[in-house]
Amino acid sequence: MQDNRLPYRKFYARKEKLENQYSGDYNQKQHSKGKLTARERIDLLLDEGSFHEIDAYVKSQDNNHDFFGDGVICGYGTINGRKVLLYVQDFNFLGGSLGAVHARKIQKVQDIALKMGYPIIGLIDSGGARIQEGVASLAGYAGIFKRNVQSSGVIPQISVILGPAAGGAVYSPALTDFRFMVKNTSHMFVTGPGVVKEVLNEDVSFEDLGGAEIHSTTSGVADFVYSDEENCLLGVKKLLSYLPSNNVEHPPIARRDDIEPNRLDNISLIIPDDSGKPYDIIDIINRIVDTGSFFEVAENFAQNIVTGFARLDNQVIGIIANQPKCLAGTLDINASRKAARFVRFCDAFNIPILVLEDVPGFMPGQNQEHNAIILHGAKLLYAFAEASVPKITVILRKAYGGAYIVMNSKAMGGDFNFAWPTAEVAVMGPEGAVKILNRKDLANAEDPEALRKKLAQDYKENIANPFIAEEKGFIDEVIDPADTRKVLIDTFALLENKVEEKISRKHGNIPL
């Protein structure tokens, strides 16, 4: 029974008005675009009944709008029982544009998340800065960006693009740890198609300029892409299951049994006898980690390297692996920066790193050199050298030259470096080495091809094999592939109390 005294009548009347503004035609506006409403998104993401709204009744600075909330819903709740803060932009109010009040609401939940040590999730559906509020809108963005930077490496920050993110609206997602998009309805761009047409006289669609496909394959801006909002939000929940709430905690431990403990018996057969032939590194990852636990990050971007989270004996690890079936697993610009960012995230949030290595080198060519492969490759080198979490490398096949060094080699700070008997560790591959070392002999030989094959085989046996690297201490142990899972479980357990002292400094200068 409701209390009928005047203060309570006002309280219930306001509450009813708030509920009514999110009904009727309001819902239809979003549904007609193939999108969910802000409230529906919250209900899908959070545990039932856990949401508590903050600043629900504030209004925009423009008194002409009798609408609560100023186009963004902010608050806190739980996902699978774990606390999160979130803000959800409402495109139905002035296109989800960001004004001063709208910005202050977001900043408030950012401050709470950082102070309390909980992840923050932004559901973004915004046309950008609110033009009619002028510089106040721009200052609002600046305050959000500053808080993104302050929170970086302290709490997980996740951006979910569920409509447009235009102009200044794109830079907060760019500063967060992970970005989700939905096919056909999500778009991100600094300047829209209209501006591109006006300035450059180019006709380009929303999809081709900044759709989910472009950002997940070409630019690398989007880490996860889903076909609809429901699955996208489920993806957010899955990602959070691998992450700690902050940089002081450790990742959550799963309580489940590995249902295929003996599945490594024939793992060595995945790698072809011919070292020039490709295979799918995902097949090896899935054999090593707990069944069904691998969750790939940035799956469609720079596919020559694989990054993702998994569980090993119920413990969360981050995986970086060369992908031989794409560009032979070489490191290029995009692969280097993709892996470097992932390594730095894992290091910030106490997630041990496993490297599965099969890399013939860096991608050669004028295009790579002119676009600064030197600097981009150095990003990955810097990330591994700086990371202080437990780091283990397993060399499966090729490990040549500078790429060998960069992929968490022993001298770069790898805690344990293992190799399979199929590993080839050297400055360069047999074919290239033979051409350089035996140029004169090959030129004068009666049968150059036969001599080349013999010399290449001698090179593999005497130089490019893991046993020599093991004898020199650059590999800790050559292991039977069938023992890989057990070796990794035992070694990560050994490293669980790892402490690494860091040099006192303000910060390093990563090659950006």
N, C-alpha and C positions, 0 to 999 in steps of 0.2 A: 504494500500500500504506500503510495507516494505521500510525502509530507506536503500539505497544502499551504503552508505559510509562504508569505511573499518572496523571501529570498530563494526558496526552493522552487516556487512557480517560475521565477526567472531562470533558475538553473536548468530546469527541465525544458523550458521553452527554447533556450539557446541550444541545448543538446538536440532537440527535435529539429531545429532549423539547420543545424550542422548536418544531421543525417539526411534531411530532405534535399540539400544541395547536391548530394551525390546519388541522385536517383533519376528515373524517367529519361528525358532527352539527354541528360548528361551521359548516361551509360551508352546510349545509342551513338553518340558522336564518336566515341572510341571504337565501339564494336564495328561500325561501318567502315573503319580503316583497317580492320583485321587486328586491332589491338585491344588489350585488356585495360580496364580502368585502374587508377592508382590504388584504390581500395582492394580490388580483386588481386592485384599484384602482391600486396601486403599479405592478404589471406593465403595466397599460394606459397609464399616464401617462408613465413613464420609459423611456428607451432600454434595450433588453434588456441585462441583466447589469450595469447601471451603479449599482444601488442599494447603498448601504452603510448598514447600520442602526447607530444609536447608542442605547446604554442598553437593549438588547434584553432583558437579564436582570433588570432591576430589578423589585421587587415592591411592591405597595401596603403602606401602613402597617398594614393589617389582616392579620395573619399567618394568618388563617383561609383565605386564598385562595392556593392553590398554583398561581398563574398568572403567567407572566412578562409584563412590559411595562406592567402597570397600565392596560391599556385604551387605549394609544396607541402607534403605531409611528412612530418618528422617524428621520430620517437625511438623506442627500444622494445625489444622482445627477445625471443629465443628461437634458435634453429637446432633441432634435435637436442634441446635442453641446454644449449650453450648461448650465453648472452651476446647480442649484437646491437649496434646502433644503426639506424638507417634513415635515409631521406628519399622521398619518392616524388618526383616532379609531376605536376598535373597539367597536361597539355591543354585541357579544356578551359583553363583560366589564362587568358592572354598568351596562348601558345606555350605555356610553361616557361615564359621568359623570366629572366632573373632581374628582380629589382632589389632595392635596399633591404626591405623587410624579408623577402624571400632569402636573400643571402645571409642575413643575420640568423635565421632559423637553421640553415645548414651549418653555419659556423658554430652554433651552440651545440649541436650533436657531435660535430667534429671535436670540440673541446672536451665534451663528456667522454667520448670514446678514448681519447688520448689520456685523459686524467685517470680513467678507470681501467685502462688496458684491455679494451674489447675491440674486435673488428668493426669496421664501418663499411656499409654497403650503400652505394648511391644508385637508384633506379632513375635513369636520365631520359627525359622526353621533353626537350626544350628547343625553342627557336633561337636561343641566345640571349644577349643582353636586352633589357627592356629599354628601347630607344627613348621613350618619353621621360625616363628618369635620368637620362644623361650620365654624367660622370659618376653619380652615386651608384649606378649599376656596375660600372667598370671597377669602382673601388670594392664593391661587393665580391666580384670575381677575385680580385687581388687578395682579399682576406681569406677566401677559400683556398687559393693556391698556396698561400703561405702556410696554412694549416696542413695541407697535403704534404708539404716538404717537412714540416716539423714532425709529422706522424710517420714519415717514411722510415722503414726499418724498425719501428717501435710497435705498431699494430698493423695487421693486414688491412689493406684498403682495396675494395673491389668496386668496379664500375660496371653497370649493366645498362647498355644502350638499348632502349626499347622504343625508339622513335628517332626524331632528329636530334643531333647535337651539333649546333652550328656556331661559328665564330668562337668567342671566348669560352663557350660551353665545352669545347673539346679538350681544353688544357688541363682541367682537373682530372678527367679520365687518363690523360697521358701521364700524369704524375702518380697515378695509383698503381698497384701491383699487378692487377689482372683486369682485363676488359672482355666483356661478353657482348655479343651482338646477335640479332635475329635476322634471318634472311628476308629480304624484300621490305621490311618495315624499319630497320635500323639504318641510319645514315650519319656519318661524321665527316665534316669538312670545315676548314677555316673560312673559306668563301664559297658560297653556293653557286649552282649553275647559272643563275641570273647575273651574278657579278663576273663570272668567268666569261660569259657571253659579252657583257658590256666592255670589259677591259681587254680581253684577248680575242674577241669575236670568234670564240669556239663554242660549238653546240655540244653539250655533254649532259647526260641524264643524271639523276640523283644516284642511281645504282652504280653507273660507271665512274662517277666522281668519288663517291665515298660510301658505297654499299658494303654489306658484310663480306661479300665475295672478294672485293678489292682489298679490304683491310685485313682479311685473314690469309690471303695468298701473296699479295704484291707488296703492300706497305709493312705488314707485320704488326699493325696497330691492334688488331683484335686477336686475343688468345683463344677464344672459344666462340664458335658459331653454331646456332641451333635453328631448326626449321620453324619453331613456334615458341611463344613466350613460356608456355607451361614447361617444356623441356629445358628451356634456357634457365629458368629459375631452379629447376631440379639440379641442373649442372652447377649452379652456385652453391647449393646445399652440399653437393658431393665434394666440390673443391674445399669447402670449409672443414669437411671431415678429416682432411689431411693436415690442416694448419693449426698451430697453437694460437691462442688468443692474443699473445703479445711476444715480445722478444725475450722475456724472462722465462716463460714457460717452455716446456717441450711439447712436441706434437702429440695428439691423443693416441693412445694405444688401442688397437682393435682387439676384441675378445672373440676369436674364432680359430678353428683348426684348419690347417692346410690340408685339403682333401686329396692332394696328389703328391705325397712326399717323395715318390720315386720317379718323378717324371723327367729327371736329368739323365737317365740311363743312356739315351741315344742322342743327347744334345749335340755331341761333336759332329754328327752326321749332317747337321744343318749347314755347316760350312763346306763348300765344294772343295774337291781336291785341287782344282785349278784356282790359284789365288786371284786370277783375273776375272772370275765369274762372280756375279752378285748373289746376295741372299737377303732375306728380310730380317733385320735386327730385332723387330718386334717378336718374332718367333723365339728368339733367345731370351729376351726380357721376360716374356710370359712364362717360360720354363723356370726361370730363376726365382721370380718373386712369388709371393703368396697368390694362390689361384684367383684370377679375376680382379686383382687389386691395382693393376697399372692404369693410371689416368693421365693420358697424354696432354701436354700443354703446347699450344701453337702448332697443332698437328698439320695444318695446311701451309705453313710458312717455312721456308728454308728446310725442305724435307730431307736434305742430306745430313741433317743432324736431328736426333730425337731427344726431346726433353719431357719429363713428366714425373709424377709422384707415384709411389707404389708402397707396398708393405712387405717387409721381410721378417718373417717370424713375428708378425703383428706390429712391428715397429715401422714408422714412416721413414722412407728415404727418398731423396731426389735422384733421378737418373739422367745422365747425359750420355748419349750413345751415337756414334757415327752410323749412318745408314748406307750400306754398300749398294743398295738397289737404286739409289738416287745420286747421280754425279759421282759414283764410286765411293761415296762417303767423304769426299774432299771437303776441306774447310774453305768457305768463301766468305764474302762480306756479311751476308745475311745470317749464315750459320754461326759465325763468330759472335755477332752481337746478340743473337737469340740465346745462345748458350751462356754468354757472359752475364746477361741479365738474370737468367735462371739460377746460375751459380750464386750470384750476389743475393738473390732472394733467399735461397736455402741457407746461406751463411748468416743472414740477418735473423732468421727465425729458427735456428738450432736444428736444422734438418740435415742429417748426414748425407754425403754425396757418394754415389757409385758411378764410375765412368766405365763404360764398355767401349773399348777402343778398336777400331779397324779403319785407319786413316792413311791414305797414300801420300798426303801432303796438302799444301794449300793450292787452291785453284789458280792455275797460271792464266796469263793473258793480259792484254792491254787494258781491257775494260776494268778488270779487278784492280790493276795497279793504279790506273788513273782515278779510280773512285776510292782510293786509300785503303786497300786491303792491309797495308802495313799497320795503320792505326786501328782498324777494326779487329784484326787478328790480335793486336796487343791488348785489346779490351778483355779478351778471353784469358790471355796470359795473366793479366793484372788480377782478374777475378779469382782465378785459381790460386795465385800466389798469396792473395790477401785473405782468402777464406780460412777460417780457423776451426770449422766443424770437422768431424771425422771425414777423411777423403780416401777412398779406395779405388784403384784402377785395375781392371782386368783387360790385358791385351789379348784379343781373340785372334787377330791375324796381322794386318799391316800396322806398323808404327814407324813412320819414316820422317826424318828430318825435323824441321821446325814444328811440324804438326805433332810429332811425338812429344816434343818438349812441352808444347802448350797444353796437351791433354792430360794434365795432372801427373806429369812424370815425377820420378823419385826426387830428382834434384830440385824440382819446383815446389816440393813440399807434400807430395803424396805420402800419406801415412803408411799404407801398404800397397805395393804394386805387384800384382800377380800376372801370370801369362799362361795361356794354353800352349801345348806343344806345337800348334800350328802358327804361333806368333812369328813375325818377321820384324826384327828391330834393327834399324840401320839408318845411316845418313840418307840413303835413297834406295829405291828399288833395284833389283838385280839387273834389269834391262838397261836402265840409265847408267848404273855404276860400271857395267862391263864396257859400254860404249866409250866412257871416259877413261877408265883405267887400262883398257886393252885396245885402244884405237889403232896403234901400229900393227899389233898382232893380227887383228881382224882385217886390216887393209892388205896384209901380205899373205893371208891364209888361202890355201887351195879351196877349202870349203868353209867360207866365213859363217854360214848359218849353223853348221855342225859345231864349229868352235864356239860360237856365241852361246849356244844352248849348254855346252859343257861348262863354259866359264860362268854362266848364270847359275847353274846348279852348284858349282864350287863355291860361288859367292854366298848362296843360301846356306850351305852346310858349314862354311868357315867363318862367315861374318854375320849374316842376317838371320840368326836363329836365337831363340830365347835362352838357350843354355849358356851361351857365352855371356849374355847380359846378366844372367843369374850368377855366374861365376865372378863377375865383376861387382856384384852387389847392387846393380841398378834395377834388378827385379828380385823381390824377396823370395818368391817361390814359383816354380813352374808346376801347375796343378793339373790333375785329371779333370777335364770338363765336367764329368759326372759328379765331382766333389764340389763344384763351384758354389752351390747354394749353402752347403754346410760350412765351407770355408768362410764365406761372406758373413753368415750369421754369427759364427764364433769370433770373427775378427771385428765386426762392428760392436759386439758385446765387449771385447777387450778395450775398444776405444771409447766406451760410453762415458768415462770420466776424464776424457782428454781436456787438458788445460794448456793454452798457448798464450804466452805473454806477448802483448803487442807494444811496439815502440810508441812512446808518448808523442803525439802530434795532433794538430788541429784536424787535418785530413790529408790524404794523399791527392795526387792530381792524375786521375784516371784519364787515359787518352780518349777524349770524347770526339 
